[in-house]
Amino acid sequence: MMKNFMRRLRRPVTIGCALMFSVVAVRMIWVAVGQDGNILTTVIFAPLMLGLAFGLLRQFRWALRTTAALFLLIVILLPGGLFNPFTAGDYIASGKNPPTVTTTLFWLIPLEAFLLTIVYILDPRGKTKK
């Protein structure tokens, strides 16, 4: 029963992730066209994100694994980026008080749980030997 539920849940999650990657790629292109700076990163990353979005829609194994790995990397690096003295220093330099640990954890824990759930849903399972 759980396998069937996960199979049915994977399709909307892949569509949502593909839509997110497509929107980010289009926004990168839009910003690159509107500025006079270097567009090398846009030329590199926008097609990669659009290809990943296409792979997710087709549910290719490499696209599912890559997206799961990207979200897992975000889950690992996000707390380290938030809970360091440099972030607090940036707040203080801009004249603001840094948020308390409780305030940060109030939104960070649900976000981490949500991202880990997406990783669990997207990660393709191989055939197991009996």
C-alpha positions in Angstrom: 0.0 0.0 0.0 2.8 2.4 0.9 4.6 1.7 -2.5 1.4 2.6 -4.4 1.0 5.8 -2.4 4.6 6.8 -3.0 4.3 6.1 -6.7 1.2 8.3 -6.9 2.8 11.0 -4.9 6.0 11.1 -7.0 4.3 12.5 -10.1 3.0 15.7 -8.5 6.3 16.2 -6.7 8.3 15.8 -9.9 6.0 18.2 -11.7 6.4 20.8 -8.9 10.2 20.5 -8.9 10.3 20.7 -12.7 8.1 23.8 -12.6 10.4 25.3 -10.0 13.6 24.6 -12.0 11.9 26.0 -15.2 10.8 29.2 -13.4 14.3 29.7 -12.0 15.9 29.2 -15.4 13.5 31.6 -17.1 14.2 34.2 -14.3 18.0 33.7 -14.8 17.6 34.4 -18.5 15.3 37.4 -17.9 17.8 39.0 -15.5 20.8 38.2 -17.8 19.1 39.9 -20.7 18.3 43.0 -18.7 21.8 43.6 -17.5 25.1 44.4 -19.1 27.2 42.1 -17.0 28.7 38.7 -17.7 26.1 36.1 -18.8 28.4 33.1 -18.7 26.7 31.6 -15.6 23.3 32.0 -17.2 24.5 30.3 -20.4 25.8 27.4 -18.4 23.1 27.0 -15.7 19.9 27.9 -17.4 20.1 25.0 -20.0 21.2 22.6 -17.3 18.1 23.5 -15.2 15.8 23.3 -18.1 17.3 19.9 -19.0 16.8 18.8 -15.4 13.2 20.0 -15.5 12.6 18.0 -18.7 14.3 14.9 -17.1 12.0 15.2 -14.1 8.9 15.4 -16.2 10.0 12.3 -18.0 11.0 10.8 -14.6 14.5 9.8 -15.8 16.5 8.1 -13.0 19.4 10.5 -13.3 17.1 13.5 -13.0 15.4 12.1 -9.9 18.8 11.3 -8.3 20.3 14.7 -9.2 17.3 16.6 -7.8 17.3 14.5 -4.6 21.1 15.1 -4.2 20.6 18.8 -4.7 17.9 19.0 -2.1 19.9 16.9 0.3 22.9 19.2 -0.2 20.6 22.1 0.7 19.4 20.3 3.8 23.0 19.8 4.9 24.4 23.2 4.1 21.5 25.5 5.1 21.9 25.2 8.9 25.6 25.7 8.6 25.0 28.9 6.6 22.5 30.2 9.2 24.2 29.3 12.4 27.6 30.9 12.0 29.2 34.1 13.4 29.5 35.7 9.9 25.7 35.7 9.4 25.2 37.4 12.8 28.0 39.9 11.9 26.2 40.7 8.7 23.0 41.5 10.6 24.9 43.6 13.1 26.7 45.5 10.3 23.4 46.4 8.7 22.1 47.8 12.0 19.7 44.9 12.8 19.6 42.5 15.7 20.3 38.9 14.5 17.3 36.5 15.0 17.3 34.3 18.0 18.0 30.6 17.6 14.4 29.8 18.6 13.1 32.1 15.9 15.4 30.5 13.3 14.6 27.0 14.3 10.8 27.7 14.2 11.0 28.0 10.4 14.1 25.9 9.7 12.9 22.6 11.2 9.7 22.4 9.1 11.7 23.5 6.0 14.3 20.8 6.6 11.5 18.2 7.2 9.8 19.2 4.0 13.0 19.0 1.9 13.9 15.6 3.4 10.4 14.4 2.5 10.9 15.5 -1.1 14.2 13.7 -1.1 12.6 10.5 0.1 9.8 10.7 -2.5 12.1 11.6 -5.4 14.9 9.1 -4.8 14.3 6.1 -7.1 14.5 2.8 -5.5 16.3 0.0 -7.3 15.3 -3.6 -7.4 16.2 -5.4 -4.2 17.5 -8.9 -4.2 15.7 -11.5 -2.1 
